[in-house]
Amino acid sequence: MIKIERAILSVSDKTGIIDIAKVLKKYNVEIISTGGTAKILKENQIDVIEVSQFTGFPEILDGRVKTLHPKIYGGILSIKDNPEHLKQINQYNIPPIQLIVCNLYPFEQALKSRKSDEEIIENIDIGGPTIIRAGAKNFKYVCVLVKPDIYSEFIREFENNNGSVTEEFSFKCAKEVFNLTSRYDYIISSYFKSKVEKEILPAEMNIHLIKVCDLRYGENPHQKGAWYRFIDKRFEREIFQGKELSFNNLLDLESAYNLVWQFENPTCVIIKHTNPCGVATGQNLIEVYEKALECDPLSAFGGIVGFNRKVDRKLAEILIKRFYEIIVAPDYEKDALEIFKKRDDLRVIKCPEKIRYDYDFRTISDGFLVQTPDDIDYEKFEVVTEKKPTEDEIEALKFGWKVCKFIKSNGIVISTKNQVLGIGTGQMSRYDSTRIAIMKMNENFKEIPKPIVLASDAFFPFPDSIEIASNVGISSIIQPGGSKADKDIIKRCNELGISMIFTGTRHFKH
């Protein structure tokens, strides 16, 4: 047991500090305190010894130096059953300290409030991290409290043990100390890096995550899952209704957010297993939803539907006629939200901002693969065939090419102007992806709108995909180029009367 006879209270966040001080006084614990904390304790008729009185040295440099003194740290770091330590603290008249209640200057809040660099620097705490780390290192003899939400647990522990706490409780508190200081230093380090570091992929990369919530399970029920976010990043989502989001829901939502915000005009995206099964742009959301659904109504069942405009009542009435897991949009009319309530199982999410990525992370057994996001459409837009694409074909090619960035390799998108007609994704051969895209188009469209174009996320190694594309009326193709077979591919396009664009940019998505 750690018998608490003397405590230091020094907090920026004063939440709960009076309650804890009153309990300490009830057990005759001597309280040492600093400026602002001492003031509020005295105002509440709680006797304190100010740090300057305790150390015999004043607070200096506008409060930058308060607790950094041997009398403080000797009392914290001394090992109470070490004869040499006991001899020294007696020699120098250093009273032992068994409790520290301290939280840190609000550096993170200073960043968020966009204060000046000078104000941000002043919110870098020096004494706070030092004193709580010292106490946590000596957890067998010193208990450290750094979060107001642990005060009630401490009070129960303290009173149940007649003014003492267990070593197990102190160890738990020490863990919280090092979690806090690690996070605090990470945020400060990130601030300095943002000012001086110009490398896109630096020599060292720290990743600091905070749990948002546990998930029901991972991709499958036998896998455990949780949602974490970067400490210094937050993407706003407002959930109006529906059960909690699953692991797979979050992945699909990300795909929907990503793709739908690629377009300026009103757009609808229907996502299934992170791949789009329908995409369309146009003049209004009802039109684009119906066109996106037309692409693959069977696969759309249970999917995620994304929009880049406010959803109104009329659209909501149409959407609830089919089963979808999630609707996501930048905003909703109040009447639309009332209509969605008729479907308790439907999650309705507001996502007002476009996603911005710094890095794309993929896990491997011993770490991460890190890359910059795939945010370039194409390096060039070069016609390589004898036949030139028409203006309508160019519009369709650009539309299909955007969608092609967001499907798994090998990826093929067949489209017309502003509407996907068929998608083949994630196949081991480009030829199979092309056949699947053609099959989807033929199954879902009785009358296929013109022009019909094809986008391929990487080059064609053989002309077989070109030949079957020609058989269904595809008149223009967009692809990166770069194959040893490029000359043969171009020649075959010329023979078949198909125009072709090289972009110089590949869009593999594994």
C-alpha positions in Angstrom: 0.0 0.0 0.0 1.0 3.6 -0.7 0.1 5.7 2.4 -0.6 9.3 1.1 0.6 12.0 3.4 1.7 14.7 1.0 0.4 15.6 -2.5 1.1 18.1 -5.3 -1.9 19.5 -7.1 -1.1 21.5 -10.3 -3.7 21.4 -13.1 -4.7 23.3 -16.2 -8.1 21.6 -16.3 -9.6 22.4 -12.9 -12.5 19.9 -13.4 -13.0 17.9 -10.1 -10.0 19.4 -8.4 -12.0 20.8 -5.4 -13.6 17.4 -4.8 -10.3 15.6 -4.7 -8.7 18.2 -2.5 -11.5 18.0 0.0 -11.1 14.2 0.3 -7.4 14.6 0.8 -7.9 17.2 3.6 -10.4 14.8 5.2 -7.4 12.4 5.7 -5.0 15.3 6.8 -2.9 15.1 3.6 -0.6 18.1 3.1 -1.4 19.8 -0.2 1.3 21.6 -2.2 0.1 23.6 -5.1 1.0 26.1 -7.9 -0.3 29.5 -8.9 -3.8 29.1 -10.5 -4.6 25.8 -8.7 -3.5 27.2 -5.3 -5.7 30.2 -5.9 -8.9 28.2 -6.6 -8.2 25.9 -3.7 -7.8 28.9 -1.3 -11.0 30.4 -2.6 -12.7 27.2 -1.6 -11.3 27.3 2.0 -8.8 24.5 1.4 -5.4 25.0 3.0 -2.5 24.7 0.7 1.3 25.3 0.7 2.4 27.1 -2.4 5.3 25.5 -4.3 7.5 28.6 -3.8 6.9 28.4 0.0 7.7 24.6 0.0 10.9 25.0 -2.1 12.0 28.4 -0.7 12.4 29.5 -4.3 9.8 31.7 -6.2 8.0 30.8 -9.4 10.0 32.6 -12.2 9.9 33.5 -15.9 6.2 34.1 -16.0 5.5 30.7 -14.6 7.8 28.8 -16.9 9.7 27.5 -13.9 7.5 26.4 -11.0 8.1 22.8 -9.8 11.6 22.2 -11.3 13.4 22.0 -8.0 15.5 19.3 -6.2 13.2 19.4 -3.2 10.2 18.5 -5.3 12.0 15.8 -7.4 13.9 14.3 -4.4 10.5 13.8 -2.7 9.1 12.2 -5.7 11.9 10.0 -7.0 13.4 8.7 -3.7 13.0 5.0 -3.2 11.4 4.8 0.2 13.0 1.5 1.3 16.5 2.4 0.0 18.7 3.3 3.0 21.0 5.6 0.9 18.0 7.4 -0.5 16.5 7.8 3.0 19.8 9.1 4.3 20.0 11.8 1.5 16.4 13.1 1.8 16.9 13.3 5.6 20.2 15.1 5.1 18.7 17.7 2.8 15.3 17.9 4.6 13.3 16.7 1.6 9.8 15.5 2.6 8.5 12.5 0.6 5.6 13.1 -1.8 3.1 10.2 -2.5 0.5 11.8 -4.8 0.7 14.0 -7.9 -2.5 15.4 -9.5 -1.5 17.1 -12.7 -2.7 17.7 -16.3 -0.9 19.5 -19.0 -1.1 22.8 -20.8 -3.7 22.5 -23.6 -1.3 22.4 -26.5 -3.7 20.5 -28.8 -6.5 23.0 -28.1 -4.1 25.9 -28.9 -3.4 24.3 -32.3 -7.1 23.8 -33.0 -7.9 27.4 -32.1 -5.4 28.6 -34.7 -3.4 30.7 -32.2 -0.2 32.4 -33.2 3.1 30.4 -33.2 4.1 32.4 -30.1 1.0 31.4 -28.2 1.3 27.8 -29.4 4.9 27.6 -28.2 3.8 29.0 -24.7 1.4 26.1 -24.5 4.2 23.5 -24.6 4.3 22.2 -21.0 7.7 21.5 -19.5 7.2 21.1 -15.8 4.0 19.1 -16.1 5.4 16.2 -18.3 8.5 16.2 -16.2 6.8 15.8 -12.8 4.2 13.2 -13.9 6.9 11.1 -15.6 9.0 11.2 -12.5 6.1 10.1 -10.4 5.1 7.4 -12.8 8.7 6.0 -12.9 8.4 5.7 -9.1 4.9 4.2 -9.1 5.7 1.8 -6.3 5.8 4.8 -3.9 4.0 7.6 -5.8 0.5 7.7 -7.4 -0.1 10.1 -10.4 -3.5 11.2 -11.6 -3.5 12.9 -15.0 -7.2 12.7 -16.1 -10.3 14.1 -14.2 -12.2 11.0 -15.2 -10.1 8.8 -13.0 -10.6 11.0 -9.9 -13.7 9.2 -8.7 -12.0 5.8 -8.9 -9.1 7.2 -6.9 -11.4 8.6 -4.3 -13.1 5.2 -3.9 -9.7 3.5 -3.7 -8.3 6.1 -1.3 -11.3 6.0 1.1 -11.7 2.2 1.0 -8.0 1.8 2.0 -8.2 4.5 4.8 -6.0 7.1 3.0 -3.8 4.7 1.0 -3.9 3.3 -2.6 -2.7 -0.1 -3.8 0.4 -0.5 -5.9 -1.8 -2.1 -8.6 -3.9 1.1 -8.9 -0.7 3.2 -9.0 0.7 1.1 -11.8 -2.5 1.6 -13.8 -2.2 5.3 -13.3 1.4 5.2 -14.4 0.4 3.6 -17.7 -2.0 6.5 -18.2 0.9 8.9 -17.6 3.1 7.5 -20.3 0.1 7.2 -22.7 -0.5 10.9 -22.2 3.1 12.1 -22.5 3.6 10.0 -25.6 0.6 11.5 -27.2 1.5 15.0 -26.0 5.0 14.8 -27.4 3.7 13.3 -30.7 1.4 16.3 -31.3 4.2 18.7 -30.5 6.6 16.8 -32.8 4.0 16.9 -35.6 3.6 20.6 -35.2 7.4 21.2 -35.5 7.6 18.7 -38.4 4.9 20.7 -40.3 7.0 23.8 -40.0 10.4 22.4 -41.1 10.0 19.0 -42.8 9.7 19.0 -46.6 10.1 15.3 -47.3 7.0 13.6 -48.7 8.1 10.3 -47.2 10.3 11.1 -44.2 13.0 8.9 -42.8 10.9 8.2 -39.7 7.2 8.2 -39.4 5.3 8.0 -36.1 1.7 6.8 -36.1 -0.5 7.7 -33.1 -4.0 6.3 -33.0 -6.9 6.8 -30.6 -9.8 4.3 -30.4 -13.2 5.7 -31.6 -15.1 2.5 -30.6 -15.1 -1.2 -30.6 -16.9 -2.8 -33.6 -19.2 -5.8 -33.4 -16.5 -7.8 -35.3 -14.0 -7.4 -38.2 -14.6 -8.4 -41.8 -16.2 -11.7 -40.5 -17.9 -12.6 -37.2 -15.0 -14.6 -35.9 -12.6 -11.6 -36.2 -12.4 -8.9 -33.5 -12.5 -5.4 -34.7 -12.2 -1.8 -33.6 -12.2 1.7 -35.2 -9.2 3.9 -34.5 -8.4 7.3 -35.9 -5.2 9.4 -36.1 -4.9 11.6 -33.0 -4.4 14.8 -35.1 -7.1 14.0 -37.8 -10.8 13.9 -37.6 -13.2 13.4 -40.5 -16.7 14.6 -39.7 -19.5 12.2 -40.0 -23.0 12.7 -38.5 -25.1 9.6 -38.1 -28.9 10.3 -38.0 -30.2 6.8 -37.6 -29.5 3.1 -37.8 -27.4 0.6 -35.9 -23.7 1.1 -35.3 -21.4 1.0 -38.3 -19.5 -2.3 -39.0 -15.9 -2.8 -40.1 -17.1 -3.4 -43.7 -19.5 -0.5 -43.6 -16.7 1.9 -42.8 -14.6 0.6 -45.7 -17.5 0.9 -48.1 -18.3 4.4 -46.8 -14.8 5.5 -47.5 -15.1 4.2 -51.1 -18.4 6.0 -51.5 -17.0 9.3 -50.1 -14.0 9.1 -52.2 -15.6 8.5 -55.5 -18.7 10.7 -55.3 -16.6 13.8 -54.5 -14.5 13.3 -57.7 -17.4 15.0 -59.7 -18.6 18.6 -59.8 -22.1 17.8 -61.2 -24.8 16.0 -59.2 -23.5 12.5 -58.8 -24.7 9.1 -57.4 -22.4 6.2 -56.5 -23.6 2.8 -55.4 -20.9 0.8 -53.7 -20.7 -2.9 -53.0 -17.7 -4.5 -51.3 -15.7 -1.3 -51.8 -16.2 -1.4 -55.6 -18.8 0.8 -57.4 -21.5 -1.2 -59.1 -23.2 2.0 -60.4 -22.1 5.6 -61.1 -23.8 8.4 -62.9 -23.7 12.2 -63.1 -26.3 14.5 -64.5 -28.6 17.4 -63.7 -30.4 16.2 -60.6 -30.1 13.5 -58.0 -33.2 11.5 -58.9 -31.9 11.3 -62.5 -28.4 10.2 -61.5 -29.7 7.7 -58.9 -31.9 6.0 -61.5 -29.0 5.9 -64.0 -26.6 4.5 -61.3 -29.1 1.8 -60.3 -29.6 0.9 -63.9 -26.0 -0.2 -64.2 -26.4 -3.2 -61.9 -29.6 -3.3 -59.9 -29.0 -6.9 -58.6 -25.6 -6.0 -57.1 -27.0 -2.8 -55.7 -29.1 -4.8 -53.1 -27.7 -4.1 -49.6 -25.2 -1.6 -51.0 -24.1 1.9 -49.9 -25.5 4.8 -51.9 -23.6 8.1 -52.0 -24.5 11.5 -53.3 -22.6 14.8 -53.6 -25.7 17.0 -53.1 -28.4 17.5 -50.4 -31.0 14.7 -50.4 -34.6 15.9 -50.6 -38.0 14.4 -49.7 -38.7 13.1 -53.3 -35.4 11.3 -53.5 -35.9 9.8 -50.0 -39.2 8.4 -51.0 -37.6 6.6 -54.0 -34.6 5.3 -52.0 -36.6 3.6 -49.3 -38.3 1.4 -51.9 -35.1 -0.7 -52.0 -32.9 -2.2 -49.3 -29.7 -0.4 -48.8 -27.3 -0.5 -45.8 -26.3 3.2 -45.9 -27.2 6.5 -47.5 -24.5 9.1 -47.3 -24.7 12.7 -48.5 -23.4 16.2 -47.6 -26.8 17.1 -46.2 -30.5 16.2 -46.0 -33.8 18.1 -45.9 -35.7 17.5 -42.7 -38.6 15.9 -44.6 -36.1 13.4 -46.1 -34.9 12.4 -42.6 -38.4 11.8 -41.5 -39.1 9.5 -44.5 -35.9 7.5 -43.8 -37.2 6.7 -40.3 -39.6 4.3 -41.9 -36.6 2.0 -42.4 -35.1 1.3 -39.0 -32.3 -0.7 -40.5 -31.1 2.0 -42.8 -28.1 4.1 -41.7 -28.3 7.7 -42.8 -25.0 9.6 -42.6 -24.1 13.2 -43.3 -20.6 13.7 -44.7 -20.1 17.4 -45.5 -16.5 17.4 -46.7 -14.3 15.9 -49.4 -11.8 13.4 -48.1 -8.2 14.5 -48.1 -5.4 12.0 -47.6 -1.8 12.5 -46.7 -0.8 8.8 -47.1 -2.2 5.5 -48.1 -1.3 2.7 -45.6 -1.4 -1.0 -46.2 -0.4 -3.5 -43.5 2.1 -6.3 -43.8 3.3 -8.7 -41.0 6.0 -6.4 -39.7 4.7 -2.9 -40.4 3.2 -0.8 -43.1 3.6 0.0 -46.7 3.1 3.7 -47.2 2.4 5.6 -50.4 1.1 9.0 -51.4 -2.5 8.9 -52.6 -3.5 8.2 -56.2 -4.7 11.8 -56.9 -3.5 12.3 -60.5 -5.9 11.5 -63.2 -3.5 11.4 -66.1 -0.1 12.8 -67.2 -1.2 13.2 -70.8 -4.3 12.7 -73.0 -2.7 11.5 -76.2 -4.6 10.1 -79.2 -2.5 7.2 -80.5 -4.8 5.8 -83.3 -5.6 7.0 -86.8 -9.2 7.6 -85.7 -9.8 10.5 -83.3 -12.4 10.3 -80.6 -15.4 12.6 -80.9 -16.3 15.2 -78.3 -19.0 12.9 -76.9 -16.5 10.1 -76.7 -13.9 12.3 -75.0 -16.5 13.2 -72.4 -17.4 9.6 -71.8 -13.7 8.6 -71.7 -12.9 11.1 -69.0 -15.9 10.0 -67.0 -15.0 6.3 -67.2 -11.4 7.0 -66.4 -12.3 8.7 -63.1 -14.4 5.7 -62.1 -11.6 3.3 -63.2 -9.3 4.8 -60.5 -11.6 3.4 -57.8 -12.1 -0.2 -58.7 -9.8 -3.2 -57.9 -7.2 -4.4 -60.4 -7.5 -5.7 -63.0 -10.2 -3.1 -63.6 -12.3 -2.4 -66.7 -15.1 0.3 -66.9 -17.5 0.5 -69.8 -19.4 3.8 -69.9 -21.2 6.3 -71.9 -21.4 10.0 -71.2 -21.9 10.4 -67.4 -23.2 6.8 -66.9 -21.4 3.5 -66.1 -22.7 0.6 -68.2 -20.6 -2.3 -66.9 -17.7 -2.9 -64.5 -15.3 -5.8 -64.4 -13.1 -5.7 -61.3 -10.5 -7.7 -59.3 -9.9 -10.4 -61.9 -6.6 -12.2 -62.5 -6.7 -11.4 -66.2 -7.7 -8.2 -68.0 -9.5 -10.3 -70.5 -11.8 -11.7 -67.8 -12.5 -8.3 -66.4 -13.4 -7.1 -69.9 -15.8 -10.1 -70.4 -17.5 -9.4 -67.0 -18.0 -5.7 -67.8 -19.5 -6.6 -71.2 -21.7 -9.2 -69.5 -23.0 -6.7 -67.0 -23.8 -4.2 -69.7 -25.6 -6.7 -71.9 -27.6 -8.1 -68.9 -28.8 -4.7 -67.6 -29.4 -2.5 -70.7 -32.0 -3.4 -73.3 -31.0 -0.3 -75.2 -27.4 0.7 -74.8 -26.8 4.4 -75.0 -24.1 5.7 -77.4 -21.2 6.3 -77.4 -19.9 3.2 -75.7 -16.3 3.6 -74.4 -13.9 1.5 -72.3 -11.4 2.5 -69.6 -8.7 0.1 -68.4 -6.7 0.8 -65.2 -3.5 -0.6 -66.8 -2.2 -1.5 -70.3 -3.4 -4.3 -72.5 -0.7 -7.0 -72.9 -2.7 -8.7 -75.7 -5.4 -7.5 -78.2 -8.0 -10.1 -77.1 -9.8 -7.5 -74.9 -9.8 -5.0 -77.7 -11.4 -7.6 -80.0 -14.3 -8.5 -77.8 -14.9 -4.8 -77.0 -15.2 -4.1 -80.7 -17.9 -6.9 -81.0 -20.2 -5.0 -78.6 -19.9 -1.6 -80.2 -17.2 0.0 -78.1 -15.8 2.9 -80.2 -13.1 4.4 -78.1 -10.7 3.2 -75.3 -8.6 5.0 -72.7 -5.6 3.3 -71.1 -2.2 4.1 -69.7 -0.1 2.6 -72.4 3.4 1.3 -71.6 3.2 -2.3 -72.8 5.7 -4.0 -75.1 2.6 -4.8 -77.1 1.5 -1.2 -77.5 2.2 -1.1 -81.3 0.2 -4.3 -81.8 -2.6 -2.9 -79.7 -2.7 0.4 -81.7 -2.6 -1.5 -85.0 -5.5 -3.7 -83.9 -7.5 -0.7 -82.9 -6.8 0.9 -86.3 -8.0 -2.3 -88.0 -11.2 -2.3 -85.9 -11.9 1.4 -86.3 -11.5 2.1 -82.6 -9.9 5.3 -81.3 -7.5 5.1 -78.4 -6.1 7.5 -75.8 -2.9 6.9 -73.8 -2.8 8.7 -70.4 0.7 7.7 -69.2 -0.8 7.1 -65.7 -1.6 3.7 -64.4 -4.3 3.2 -61.7 -3.7 -0.2 -60.0 -5.7 -0.6 -56.9 -4.8 -3.7 -54.9 
